Amino acid sequence: MSTNNLDQLYRSVIMDHYKKPRNKGSLEENSVTIDMNNPTCGDRIHLTLKINDGIVEDAKFDGEGCSISMSSASMMTEVIKGKKLEEALELADIFSKMMLGEEYTDKYDLGDVEALQGVSKFPARIKCATLAWKAMEKGVKNESN
């Protein structure tokens, strides 16, 4: 597949998550709640996680922002569900490395998240893509302590 076709595929995956976000909403009972924003571009996220026995049982988000930030939140909630807290943090580290254009392990199936790897070419958009992941890291670390 040519680079141009791959870029187009990635763009369509990102727009699909933006137009039809997965796990949009909020969890109520016994959930970890994290609110974060990116003052540079105005993106904001409200993330709720249901954590039970060290496992992310459910994850939902709400917020507003660009297609990159909202798509990344949608993809992140899909990939962390059912993961142990340590695995969720490891996935956040892998995503961070991907955004910085660094080598990362292929230990996990990242699914649609891989469509965001092109964002690393646009430094101004990296904060958009990592907002939801930083919120998740904050919530998991607070829950772990």
C-alpha positions as CSV (number, residue, x, y, z in Angstrom):
1,M,0.0,0.0,0.0
2,S,1.5,3.4,-1.0
3,T,2.1,6.0,1.7
4,N,-0.6,8.2,0.2
5,N,-3.2,5.4,0.4
6,L,-2.1,4.6,4.0
7,D,-2.4,8.3,5.0
8,Q,-5.9,8.4,3.5
9,L,-6.8,5.2,5.4
10,Y,-5.5,6.7,8.6
11,R,-7.4,9.9,8.0
12,S,-10.6,8.0,7.4
13,V,-10.1,6.0,10.7
14,I,-9.5,9.3,12.6
15,M,-12.6,10.9,11.1
16,D,-14.7,7.8,11.9
17,H,-13.8,8.1,15.5
18,Y,-14.4,11.8,15.5
19,K,-17.9,11.6,13.9
20,K,-18.9,8.4,15.7
21,P,-17.0,8.4,19.0
22,R,-16.8,5.2,20.9
23,N,-17.5,5.3,24.7
24,K,-18.8,8.9,24.7
25,G,-20.5,9.8,27.9
26,S,-19.9,9.5,31.6
27,L,-19.8,6.8,34.2
28,E,-21.5,7.7,37.5
29,E,-21.1,5.2,40.3
30,N,-17.7,4.6,41.8
31,S,-15.8,6.0,38.9
32,V,-12.4,7.8,38.8
33,T,-13.0,11.3,37.2
34,I,-10.4,13.3,35.5
35,D,-10.8,16.7,33.8
36,M,-8.0,18.1,31.7
37,N,-7.6,20.7,29.0
38,N,-5.1,21.9,26.5
39,P,-5.0,25.7,26.9
40,T,-3.0,26.1,23.7
41,C,-5.9,25.0,21.4
42,G,-8.9,24.8,23.7
43,D,-9.3,21.0,23.7
44,R,-10.9,19.7,26.9
45,I,-11.8,16.2,28.2
46,H,-13.8,14.8,31.0
47,L,-12.7,11.2,31.4
48,T,-14.4,8.6,33.7
49,L,-12.9,5.2,34.5
50,K,-14.4,2.3,36.3
51,I,-11.6,0.5,38.0
52,N,-12.2,-2.7,39.9
53,D,-9.5,-5.0,41.3
54,G,-6.7,-3.3,39.4
55,I,-8.5,-3.6,36.0
56,V,-10.1,-0.8,33.9
57,E,-13.6,-2.3,33.5
58,D,-15.0,0.7,31.6
59,A,-14.0,4.0,30.3
60,K,-16.0,6.9,28.9
61,F,-15.2,10.4,27.9
62,D,-16.8,13.7,27.1
63,G,-15.4,17.0,26.0
64,E,-14.8,19.1,23.0
65,G,-11.9,19.7,20.7
66,C,-10.3,19.0,17.4
67,S,-10.7,15.8,15.5
68,I,-7.3,14.6,16.7
69,S,-8.0,15.0,20.4
70,M,-11.6,13.6,20.3
71,S,-10.6,10.6,18.0
72,S,-7.6,9.9,20.3
73,A,-9.9,9.8,23.3
74,S,-12.3,7.4,21.5
75,M,-9.5,5.1,20.5
76,M,-7.9,5.2,24.0
77,T,-11.1,4.2,25.7
78,E,-11.4,1.2,23.4
79,V,-7.8,0.0,23.9
80,I,-7.6,0.3,27.7
81,K,-10.9,-1.5,28.6
82,G,-10.2,-4.8,30.3
83,K,-6.5,-3.9,30.8
84,K,-4.7,-4.1,34.2
85,L,-3.7,-0.7,35.5
86,E,0.0,-1.4,34.7
87,E,-0.9,-2.3,31.1
88,A,-2.9,0.9,30.7
89,L,0.1,2.9,31.8
90,E,2.4,0.9,29.5
91,L,0.0,1.6,26.6
92,A,0.2,5.3,27.5
93,D,4.0,5.1,27.4
94,I,3.9,3.4,24.0
95,F,1.5,6.0,22.7
96,S,3.8,8.8,24.0
97,K,6.8,7.2,22.2
98,M,4.7,6.9,19.0
99,M,3.9,10.6,19.2
100,L,7.5,11.5,19.7
101,G,8.6,9.4,16.7
102,E,10.5,7.1,19.0
103,E,10.8,3.3,18.8
104,Y,8.1,1.5,20.7
105,T,7.2,-2.1,21.5
106,D,4.6,-4.0,19.5
107,K,3.7,-6.0,22.6
108,Y,0.0,-4.9,22.3
109,D,-2.4,-4.7,19.5
110,L,-3.0,-0.9,19.3
111,G,-5.9,-1.3,16.8
112,D,-7.1,2.0,15.5
113,V,-4.7,3.9,17.7
114,E,-2.0,3.3,15.1
115,A,-3.9,5.6,12.7
116,L,-2.6,8.5,14.9
117,Q,1.1,7.8,14.3
118,G,1.2,10.4,11.5
119,V,0.5,13.1,14.1
120,S,4.2,12.8,15.2
121,K,5.0,14.8,12.0
122,F,3.1,17.8,13.3
123,P,4.5,18.9,16.7
124,A,1.7,21.4,17.3
125,R,-0.8,18.5,17.2
126,I,0.9,16.1,19.6
127,K,-0.7,17.7,22.7
128,C,-4.1,17.3,21.0
129,A,-3.4,13.6,20.5
130,T,-2.0,13.0,24.0
131,L,-4.6,14.8,26.1
132,A,-6.9,11.9,26.8
133,W,-3.9,9.6,27.4
134,K,-2.4,12.1,30.0
135,A,-5.8,12.2,31.7
136,M,-6.0,8.4,31.8
137,E,-2.4,8.3,33.2
138,K,-3.4,10.8,35.9
139,G,-6.5,8.8,36.9
140,V,-4.7,5.5,37.0
141,K,-1.8,6.8,39.0
142,N,-4.1,8.4,41.5
143,E,-6.1,5.2,41.8
144,S,-2.9,3.2,42.3
145,N,-1.7,5.3,45.2
